[in-house]
Amino acid sequence: MRKLILSLAVVAFVSFSLSAQVSSSEKNAPAKSVEQQKLEKEKKYEQQKLEKQKLEKQRLANEQAQNSQANNPNAPIVTFDKVVHDYGTIEQHADGNCEFKFTNTGKEPLILSNVRSS
């Protein structure tokens, strides 16, 4: 019985001393200096600023592309046969497809890209 109690005491002491060493080594780790923290914040701010500039450039490029098409008298013009389709009441497992037909009434070719249904 004494051997069992002594063994448990040794195991408890070893586990306690190991956990104390780990926590004391974490405490002794050098903390980031105020200078490093400031540099990291400035770097993060500069990255955000660059991202905003990129987005602004993309927005301006998109606006210019739209304006050039709007000012072009030969630009393609899309004309739809119908814009709205009323399905009414649809029964279960019924076909819910609908086609919207359109024509290009402009003088230049119509290029469709990134088309999605809603």
SULTAJO-V373332 format. One record per pair of residues at least 4 apart in sequence whose C-alpha atoms are under 8 Angstrom apart, sorted by the first residue. I is the first residue (numbers start at 1). J is the second residue. If there is no record, write none. Layout:
BEGIN
i=I j=J
i=I j=J
END
This chain:
BEGIN
i=1 j=5
i=2 j=6
i=3 j=7
i=4 j=8
i=5 j=9
i=6 j=10
i=7 j=11
i=8 j=12
i=9 j=13
i=10 j=14
i=11 j=15
i=12 j=16
i=13 j=17
i=14 j=18
i=15 j=19
i=16 j=20
i=17 j=21
i=18 j=22
i=19 j=23
i=20 j=24
i=21 j=25
i=22 j=26
i=23 j=27
i=24 j=28
i=25 j=29
i=32 j=36
i=32 j=37
i=33 j=37
i=34 j=38
i=35 j=39
i=36 j=40
i=37 j=41
i=38 j=42
i=39 j=43
i=40 j=44
i=41 j=45
i=42 j=46
i=43 j=47
i=44 j=48
i=45 j=49
i=46 j=50
i=47 j=51
i=48 j=52
i=49 j=53
i=50 j=54
i=51 j=55
i=52 j=56
i=53 j=57
i=54 j=58
i=55 j=59
i=56 j=60
i=57 j=61
i=58 j=62
i=59 j=63
i=60 j=64
i=61 j=65
i=62 j=66
i=63 j=67
i=64 j=68
i=65 j=69
i=66 j=70
i=67 j=71
i=68 j=72
i=69 j=75
i=70 j=75
i=74 j=106
i=74 j=107
i=74 j=108
i=75 j=106
i=75 j=107
i=75 j=108
i=76 j=104
i=76 j=105
i=76 j=106
i=76 j=107
i=76 j=108
i=76 j=109
i=76 j=110
i=77 j=104
i=77 j=105
i=77 j=106
i=77 j=110
i=78 j=102
i=78 j=103
i=78 j=104
i=78 j=105
i=78 j=106
i=78 j=110
i=79 j=102
i=79 j=103
i=79 j=104
i=79 j=105
i=80 j=100
i=80 j=101
i=80 j=102
i=80 j=103
i=81 j=100
i=81 j=101
i=81 j=102
i=82 j=100
i=82 j=101
i=83 j=100
i=85 j=98
i=87 j=96
i=90 j=94
i=90 j=96
i=104 j=109
i=104 j=110
END
